């Protein structure tokens, strides 16, 4: 029986989602708790990789069991008792045997948070950047992103991508009442380190190093050496994963 698991996690203590032989990962932590509870080995397949220190306010993974889970809600409660405080399971939903958490996803969303003043309470969740930023210039530059589909300029070297083609459907900055900047970007897929590289380059637009037109030229160049250093991991959250309605209807998506 196949299940989709909805969950969320803080990434600070982990090498990322994906299992590594000598470092703690979110995948390994969940698999260990599931195996203990279900009394059988469990292999999780996630919606995608998140890098070291990156968070997820909404994430989906699937796993198979030999015996159906009798009470998914009770299983979620027991799982959360077993898991550390920085990983939380939201729900388990039975799905078709060919439903796939990674390849079935048709859209993903990331959010990146920047604070322009020092805040000790959120220093592990935002990039605290004390240089004034022009959000209008950053939005003018970000508006170019959906016009392109090749994001080699923001692709991590030696990541073995079969293609650097992504279709971005939204990219914009907003500011809340507390002065926290939020960058929201939605696409069919993302390259490793892509969002952090885009954010780092857009911040350089906001502080005047590049013009919005020069940002467009950086994207068009398909040259990683043209983009800025990536933004720190702690400000980045995977915030949504979307599936066709006939495959999976999420119950706990965090908006």
C-alpha positions in Angstrom: 0.0 0.0 0.0 1.3 3.4 -0.9 0.9 6.5 1.3 1.7 10.2 0.8 3.1 11.8 3.9 2.7 15.6 4.4 5.3 17.1 6.7 7.4 20.0 7.6 10.9 20.5 9.1 13.6 22.9 10.2 16.8 22.1 8.3 19.5 23.5 10.7 20.4 20.1 12.2 20.4 18.2 8.9 22.5 17.8 5.8 19.3 18.2 3.8 16.5 15.9 2.9 18.4 13.2 1.2 20.0 10.3 3.1 23.8 10.5 3.6 26.1 7.8 4.9 27.8 9.9 7.6 25.5 12.9 8.3 22.0 13.2 9.7 19.3 13.8 7.1 15.5 14.4 7.3 14.8 11.3 5.2 16.9 9.0 7.4 15.3 10.5 10.6 11.8 9.8 9.3 12.6 6.3 7.9 14.0 5.3 11.3 10.8 6.4 13.1 8.5 4.8 10.5 10.4 1.5 10.7 10.2 1.5 14.5 6.4 2.2 14.4 5.4 0.0 11.5 7.8 -2.9 12.3 9.2 -3.1 8.8 11.9 -1.4 6.8 10.6 1.8 5.1 12.1 3.7 2.2 10.8 7.2 1.7 10.8 9.1 -1.6 10.6 12.8 -1.3 9.2 15.5 -3.5 12.7 16.8 -4.1 16.1 17.5 -2.4 16.6 20.4 0.0 20.2 21.3 0.7 21.9 21.5 4.1 20.2 23.9 6.4 17.2 24.6 4.1 13.7 24.3 5.7 10.3 23.1 4.5 7.1 24.5 5.8 5.4 22.0 3.5 6.9 18.8 2.1 5.5 15.6 0.6 7.1 12.1 0.5 5.7 8.7 -0.3 6.4 5.2 1.1 5.0 1.7 0.6 4.0 -0.8 3.3 3.3 -4.5 3.1 0.3 -4.1 5.4 -2.1 -1.2 5.2 -1.8 1.4 8.0 -4.9 0.7 10.2 -5.3 4.2 11.7 -3.4 6.9 9.8 -4.3 9.6 12.3 -3.1 7.6 15.2 0.0 6.7 13.3 0.8 10.4 12.8 0.4 11.1 16.5 2.8 8.2 17.3 5.3 9.3 14.7 5.4 12.8 16.1 6.1 11.4 19.5 9.1 9.5 18.1 10.5 12.3 16.0 12.7 15.1 17.2 11.1 18.5 17.7 12.4 19.9 14.4 10.5 17.4 12.2 6.7 17.2 12.2 4.3 14.9 10.3 1.0 16.5 9.3 -0.9 13.6 7.7 -0.8 10.3 5.9 -3.1 9.7 2.9 -3.4 6.4 0.9 -2.8 6.9 -2.8 -2.6 4.8 -6.0 0.3 2.5 -6.3 1.8 4.5 -9.1 1.5 7.9 -7.4 5.0 9.4 -7.1 5.9 12.2 -4.7 8.7 13.5 -6.9 7.8 12.8 -10.5 4.1 13.4 -10.0 4.6 16.9 -8.7 3.7 19.6 -11.3 4.7 22.7 -9.4 6.8 23.7 -6.4 7.1 26.9 -4.4 9.9 28.3 -2.4 9.9 31.3 -0.1 13.0 33.3 1.1 12.9 35.6 4.1 15.2 38.6 4.7 15.1 40.9 7.7 16.7 44.3 7.5 17.3 44.6 11.2 18.8 42.4 13.9 16.3 40.0 15.5 17.7 37.4 17.9 14.5 35.4 17.8 14.5 34.7 14.0 18.3 34.6 13.3 18.0 30.9 12.4 15.0 31.4 10.1 15.9 34.6 8.1 18.8 36.2 6.4 19.5 39.3 8.6 20.9 41.8 6.1 21.6 45.3 7.4 22.1 47.1 4.1 19.0 49.0 2.7 17.4 47.3 -0.3 15.3 48.8 -3.0 12.4 46.3 -3.3 11.0 48.0 -6.4 14.3 47.4 -8.3 14.3 43.8 -7.0 10.8 43.2 -8.3 11.6 44.8 -11.6 14.5 42.4 -12.0 12.5 39.4 -10.7 9.8 40.1 -13.3 12.3 39.0 -16.0 12.5 35.4 -14.6 9.3 33.9 -16.2 10.6 35.1 -19.6 13.4 32.6 -19.5 13.6 28.9 -19.3 17.3 28.1 -19.1 18.8 28.9 -15.7 22.3 27.7 -16.1 23.4 31.1 -14.6 22.0 29.9 -11.3 22.8 26.1 -11.5 25.3 24.6 -9.0 28.4 23.3 -10.7 28.8 19.5 -11.1 25.3 18.8 -10.1 24.7 16.4 -13.0 21.5 18.0 -14.2 20.2 16.4 -17.4 18.8 19.8 -18.2 18.8 23.3 -16.7 15.4 24.1 -18.2 12.8 25.3 -15.6 9.5 27.1 -16.2 9.0 29.8 -13.6 5.4 30.9 -13.1 5.8 33.5 -10.3 8.7 35.5 -8.8 8.1 38.5 -6.6 9.1 40.3 -3.4 6.7 41.5 -0.7 7.3 43.2 2.6 5.1 42.6 5.7 4.2 45.0 8.4 7.3 44.1 10.4 9.6 45.0 7.5 10.4 41.4 6.7 11.1 40.8 3.0 9.6 37.7 1.4 10.6 36.4 -2.0 8.1 33.9 -3.5 9.0 31.8 -6.5 7.0 29.0 -8.2 8.1 26.7 -11.0 7.6 23.3 -12.4 11.1 22.3 -11.1 14.2 23.9 -9.5 17.9 23.3 -9.9 20.1 22.6 -6.9 21.0 25.9 -5.2 19.0 27.8 -7.8 16.8 29.8 -5.5 19.5 30.9 -3.2 21.6 32.0 -6.2 18.7 34.0 -7.6 18.1 35.6 -4.2 21.7 36.5 -3.8 21.8 38.2 -7.2 18.5 40.0 -6.6 19.8 41.3 -3.3 22.8 42.8 -5.3 20.2 44.5 -7.5 18.5 45.9 -4.4 21.7 47.3 -3.0 22.7 48.9 -6.3 25.4 46.6 -7.6 23.4 45.6 -10.6 20.5 47.2 -12.5 17.4 45.2 -13.4 18.6 45.2 -17.0 22.0 43.8 -15.9 20.1 41.1 -14.0 18.3 40.2 -17.2 21.7 39.9 -18.9 23.0 37.6 -16.2 20.0 35.3 -16.7 20.4 35.4 -20.5 24.2 34.7 -20.3 23.7 31.1 -19.1 27.0 31.5 -17.2 27.3 30.7 -13.5 30.3 33.0 -13.1 28.0 36.0 -13.8 25.6 35.5 -10.8 26.2 36.5 -7.2 27.0 34.3 -4.2 24.1 32.3 -2.9 22.0 33.6 0.0 22.4 31.7 3.3 20.4 28.5 3.7 18.4 29.4 6.9 16.2 31.9 5.1 14.9 29.4 2.5 11.7 27.4 2.9 10.1 24.9 0.5 6.5 26.1 1.0 4.3 24.2 -1.4 4.2 21.1 -3.7 1.3 20.7 -6.1 0.0 17.5 -7.7 -2.7 16.8 -10.2 -6.1 16.6 -8.3 -6.7 13.1 -9.5 -3.4 11.9 -7.9 -3.4 13.6 -4.5 -5.6 16.1 -2.8 -3.5 17.7 0.0 -5.2 18.1 3.4 -2.6 20.1 5.4 -0.9 22.4 2.9 0.4 25.4 4.8 -0.3 28.7 3.1 
